Structure formats: C-alpha cells, structure tokens
Amino acid sequence: MASADPVIRFRDVSKSFRRPDGRGDFVAVDKLSFEIGKGEIVAVLGKTGCGKSTMFNIVAGLIEPSSGEARVIGHDPFREFAFFRGKIGIVFQNDRLMPWRSALDNVRLGLQILDTDAGHANESARQWLMRLGLSGHENDYPHALSGGMRQRVSIARAFAVDPEILLCDEPFSSLDEMTARDLRAEFVRLVRLNNKTAVFITHQINEAMEIGDRVLVFHHPARIAYETRLDASTSEEKRRTMHDDIMRVLSVEQAPT
C-alpha cells in the first residue's frame, strides 16, 4: 500500500546470516518492500522458517538489514534504537511475565522503565487490566493465572505504555482455540479503539484473516508471494476465495536457499 507518510516502510530490504558451518550465507529476507499506514492491522502469514520473524526483528530494531532501507515512524529502528522508547509495544508468543511480580507490577514494568510518575503508572496499569477483563486479579502472580489470563496481562503491558505501534509474534499460538478467538477479537477492538498500528505474525490462515485489514503471505526468503485486503464488509464467499488462494500460495514448493 502506498502512503504519503507510512508508519513502517521497507525498501528492498535484505538480511543474510553466516551459516554456522561457515559455508556461505543464509538469506532470510530478500529485497522485501512494503508500507504500512497509520491505523492499519497487517497480518504476516507464512510457513515456519519463511523469514517473517526476521522481518519482525528488523522492525523492532533488534537486527540491522544487510542491505536496503527500513524506516519506522521515519527513523532507522536499529541505528536510532533509543528513539523508540515507549513507541513500540511487543507481545511475544510466550507471555514473558516476571514470575516474582504480580499482574499489576508486570503491567507497570514498561511504565517504570519510562520513568512514568508512580501514581499515573499504577492507575494506568489498573485501567488496562480492567479493560482486559482482569479486575480482581491485580495482585495475583503468574503461576496463579491461566495461560489466557497471562497473555491478557502481556497485552495490557504492551498497551499501557501507549505505543504508536504494536508488534505481535504469534501471541495466541499456545492457547486453546476458544481462548485465542476471544483474545483476537479483544486485541483488534483495542487496536482500533486506541488508533494503533499493528503488525501481527502468524502461521494460521484463519487467524490472519480474522485480525488483518491486510494479509501478507511470505515465501522464503521473506518476500511477498500474495497480498489481500479485507474488512467487515467482505462477504463470506470472498473470504472463502481468499482462504483458498492463500492455501494454494502456501502449498507452492519453495526452492531451498
């Protein structure tokens, strides 16, 4: 999608890693280009090993591209890492809660790192736990919470710092389908309500189509093999066609790199 001022922009981004045996490089991302506008929810779908997590890490500023240009809010996420303090919230596959901190203290963590006023941090953390349906569990520790509840705490922690961008790396893959479905709907509702931009990595077609305004299907090395757009007005027939198209794209054998 072309945008006058995209929140995320990749231009011919490539990333290679040296193979452990020293026999050349492994290409994880190959001349990848795309743009994501403000307020979009983009689901990135692909088989394990297709490079979607490498793309995710470039957006998060955790690794630097080998070539090409990656810009997030107009800045280089790797070289200007400090700029992004409080501007990006991340929800991982595992909740990554600190077991020695209560639910409230886990949500407050990012705010404390940002030196937020203690009273404001406490109130904000309580409000986000309430929005995620966890009122009454503020003082519970992770071991006392179900998997779905722990992931709700993780989502509350990401939203609490009021980031411009949310990055999600298969955050519901370890949950049962009913819990995951409820959390997907809640996540989309909160992103829209708070006017956030989100990148959501998944390997499940139905999840990508439930969450994304746009779905990008990656082939290895990470490049866009298929792209589609959908919204609440997209008919069931159209959705079935999209699902079948994505299935065909994912079933195409990819040459080893």
C-alpha positions as CSV (number, residue, x, y, z in Angstrom):
1,M,0.0,0.0,0.0
2,A,1.4,3.4,-1.0
3,S,1.1,6.0,1.7
4,A,2.3,9.6,1.8
5,D,3.6,9.1,5.3
6,P,3.7,5.4,6.2
7,V,4.4,4.3,9.8
8,I,6.5,1.4,8.5
9,R,8.4,1.3,5.2
10,F,10.7,-1.4,3.8
11,R,12.5,-0.7,0.6
12,D,14.4,-3.6,-1.0
13,V,15.4,-4.9,2.5
14,S,17.5,-8.0,2.6
15,K,19.1,-9.9,5.5
16,S,21.6,-12.6,5.4
17,F,23.2,-14.6,8.2
18,R,26.5,-16.5,8.1
19,R,25.8,-20.3,8.2
20,P,27.2,-22.0,11.4
21,D,29.3,-24.4,9.3
22,G,30.9,-21.4,7.6
23,R,29.6,-22.5,4.1
24,G,28.3,-19.2,2.8
25,D,25.3,-17.1,3.9
26,F,21.7,-18.0,4.7
27,V,19.3,-15.4,3.1
28,A,16.4,-14.8,5.4
29,V,14.9,-11.7,3.7
30,D,15.3,-10.9,0.0
31,K,14.7,-7.4,-1.3
32,L,11.4,-7.0,0.7
33,S,9.4,-3.9,0.1
34,F,6.1,-2.8,1.7
35,E,4.4,0.0,3.5
36,I,2.1,0.1,6.5
37,G,-0.1,3.1,7.1
38,K,-1.2,4.6,10.4
39,G,-4.1,2.6,12.0
40,E,-3.6,-0.5,9.8
41,I,-3.5,-4.0,11.2
42,V,-1.3,-6.1,8.9
43,A,-1.2,-9.9,9.4
44,V,2.0,-11.5,8.1
45,L,1.5,-15.2,7.3
46,G,3.9,-17.8,6.2
47,K,5.4,-21.2,6.9
48,T,7.9,-21.7,9.7
49,G,11.3,-20.5,8.5
50,C,10.0,-18.2,5.8
51,G,11.7,-15.1,7.4
52,K,8.7,-13.4,9.0
53,S,10.4,-13.3,12.4
54,T,13.5,-11.8,10.8
55,M,11.3,-9.1,9.3
56,F,9.7,-8.6,12.7
57,N,13.1,-8.2,14.4
58,I,14.2,-5.6,11.8
59,V,11.0,-3.6,12.5
60,A,11.7,-3.9,16.3
61,G,15.3,-2.6,15.8
62,L,16.8,-5.9,17.2
63,I,18.8,-6.6,14.0
64,E,20.1,-4.5,11.1
65,P,19.3,-5.2,7.4
66,S,22.2,-6.4,5.3
67,S,21.0,-4.0,2.6
68,G,18.0,-1.9,1.7
69,E,16.2,0.6,3.9
70,A,13.9,0.1,6.8
71,R,12.1,3.0,8.4
72,V,9.7,3.1,11.3
73,I,8.0,6.4,12.1
74,G,10.6,7.9,9.7
75,H,13.6,6.6,11.7
76,D,16.1,3.8,11.4
77,P,14.9,1.3,14.1
78,F,18.4,-0.2,14.6
79,R,20.6,2.8,14.5
80,E,18.2,5.1,16.3
81,F,17.0,2.5,18.8
82,A,16.7,4.9,21.7
83,F,14.2,7.0,19.8
84,F,11.7,4.2,20.0
85,R,11.5,4.1,23.8
86,G,7.7,3.8,24.5
87,K,6.8,4.0,20.9
88,I,6.7,0.2,20.2
89,G,4.9,-2.4,22.3
90,I,5.7,-6.0,21.7
91,V,3.5,-9.1,22.5
92,F,5.5,-12.3,22.2
93,Q,4.5,-15.9,21.7
94,N,5.1,-16.6,25.3
95,D,3.8,-14.1,27.9
96,R,7.3,-13.4,29.3
97,L,5.9,-12.3,32.6
98,M,8.2,-11.9,35.5
99,P,7.1,-14.7,38.0
100,W,8.1,-12.6,41.0
101,R,5.9,-9.7,40.1
102,S,2.1,-9.5,40.4
103,A,-0.1,-8.9,37.4
104,L,-0.2,-5.2,38.3
105,D,3.5,-5.0,38.7
106,N,4.1,-6.8,35.4
107,V,1.9,-4.3,33.6
108,R,3.6,-1.4,35.4
109,L,7.1,-2.5,34.3
110,G,7.2,-0.7,31.0
111,L,5.9,2.5,32.6
112,Q,8.5,2.3,35.3
113,I,11.3,1.8,32.7
114,L,10.0,5.0,31.0
115,D,10.2,6.8,34.4
116,T,6.4,7.5,34.5
117,D,5.1,9.1,37.6
118,A,4.3,6.2,40.1
119,G,0.7,7.3,40.6
120,H,0.0,7.5,36.9
121,A,1.7,4.2,36.3
122,N,-0.3,2.5,38.9
123,E,-3.6,3.9,37.6
124,S,-2.8,3.2,34.0
125,A,-1.9,-0.4,34.8
126,R,-5.1,-0.9,36.8
127,Q,-7.1,0.5,33.9
128,W,-5.6,-1.8,31.3
129,L,-6.0,-4.8,33.5
130,M,-9.7,-3.8,33.8
131,R,-10.0,-3.4,30.1
132,L,-8.6,-6.9,29.5
133,G,-11.1,-8.4,32.0
134,L,-8.7,-8.9,34.8
135,S,-10.2,-6.8,37.6
136,G,-9.7,-8.6,40.9
137,H,-6.5,-10.3,39.7
138,E,-4.2,-7.3,40.1
139,N,-2.3,-8.9,43.0
140,D,-2.2,-12.5,41.5
141,Y,1.2,-13.8,40.4
142,P,1.7,-15.5,37.0
143,H,1.6,-19.0,38.5
144,A,-1.9,-18.4,39.7
145,L,-3.2,-17.3,36.3
146,S,-4.3,-19.4,33.3
147,G,-2.5,-19.2,30.0
148,G,-5.1,-16.9,28.6
149,M,-5.0,-14.7,31.6
150,R,-1.3,-14.4,31.5
151,Q,-1.4,-13.4,27.8
152,R,-4.0,-10.8,28.7
153,V,-1.5,-9.4,31.2
154,S,1.1,-9.3,28.5
155,I,-1.3,-7.4,26.1
156,A,-2.1,-5.0,28.9
157,R,1.6,-4.4,29.5
158,A,2.1,-3.6,25.8
159,F,-0.8,-1.2,25.6
160,A,-0.1,0.5,28.9
161,V,2.9,2.4,27.6
162,D,0.7,3.9,24.9
163,P,2.9,2.9,22.0
164,E,2.3,4.0,18.4
165,I,3.0,0.5,17.1
166,L,2.2,-2.9,18.4
167,L,4.3,-5.9,17.2
168,C,2.9,-9.3,17.9
169,D,4.8,-12.6,17.2
170,E,2.2,-15.4,17.2
171,P,0.9,-14.3,20.7
172,F,-2.0,-16.8,20.8
173,S,-0.4,-19.9,19.3
174,S,-0.1,-21.7,22.6
175,L,-3.7,-21.1,23.7
176,D,-6.8,-23.2,23.0
177,E,-8.8,-22.0,20.1
178,M,-11.8,-20.6,22.1
179,T,-9.5,-18.5,24.3
180,A,-7.4,-17.5,21.3
181,R,-10.5,-16.4,19.4
182,D,-11.7,-14.2,22.2
183,L,-8.3,-12.6,22.6
184,R,-8.0,-12.0,18.9
185,A,-11.4,-10.1,18.9
186,E,-10.3,-8.2,22.0
187,F,-7.0,-7.3,20.5
188,V,-8.5,-6.0,17.3
189,R,-11.1,-4.0,19.3
190,L,-8.4,-2.3,21.4
191,V,-6.1,-1.5,18.5
192,R,-9.0,0.2,16.6
193,L,-10.3,2.0,19.7
194,N,-6.9,3.4,20.5
195,N,-5.9,4.1,16.9
196,K,-2.8,2.0,17.0
197,T,-0.8,0.4,14.1
198,A,-0.2,-3.3,14.4
199,V,1.9,-6.0,12.8
200,F,0.7,-9.5,13.6
201,I,2.8,-12.5,12.7
202,T,1.0,-15.9,12.4
203,H,1.2,-19.2,10.6
204,Q,-2.6,-19.7,10.8
205,I,-4.7,-18.6,7.8
206,N,-8.0,-18.1,9.8
207,E,-6.2,-16.1,12.4
208,A,-4.6,-13.8,9.8
209,M,-8.0,-13.2,8.2
210,E,-9.7,-12.5,11.5
211,I,-7.1,-9.9,12.5
212,G,-5.7,-8.2,9.5
213,D,-7.0,-5.3,7.4
214,R,-4.4,-6.7,5.1
215,V,-2.8,-10.1,4.9
216,L,0.8,-10.5,3.5
217,V,1.8,-14.1,2.7
218,F,5.6,-14.6,2.7
219,H,7.6,-17.2,0.9
220,H,11.2,-17.9,1.9
221,P,13.4,-15.9,1.8
222,A,11.0,-13.4,3.1
223,R,9.2,-11.8,0.1
224,I,5.6,-11.1,-0.5
225,A,4.0,-14.0,-2.5
226,Y,0.4,-12.9,-2.0
227,E,-1.4,-9.9,-0.6
228,T,-5.1,-9.3,0.0
229,R,-7.2,-6.8,1.8
230,L,-10.5,-7.4,3.7
231,D,-12.8,-5.7,6.2
232,A,-16.2,-6.3,7.9
233,S,-18.0,-5.9,4.6
234,T,-16.1,-8.7,2.9
235,S,-18.6,-11.4,2.0
236,E,-18.2,-15.0,3.2
237,E,-17.9,-16.1,-0.4
238,K,-15.0,-13.7,-0.9
239,R,-13.4,-14.8,2.3
240,R,-13.5,-18.4,1.2
241,T,-11.9,-17.5,-2.1
242,M,-9.2,-15.6,-0.3
243,H,-8.6,-18.6,2.0
244,D,-8.3,-21.0,-0.9
245,D,-5.9,-18.6,-2.7
246,I,-3.7,-18.4,0.4
247,M,-3.8,-22.2,0.7
248,R,-2.6,-22.5,-2.9
249,V,0.2,-20.0,-2.3
250,L,1.4,-21.7,0.8
251,S,1.4,-25.1,-0.8
252,V,3.8,-24.0,-3.5
253,E,7.1,-25.7,-3.0
254,Q,9.9,-23.2,-2.4
255,A,13.4,-23.8,-3.6
256,P,16.0,-24.2,-0.8
257,T,18.3,-21.3,-0.2
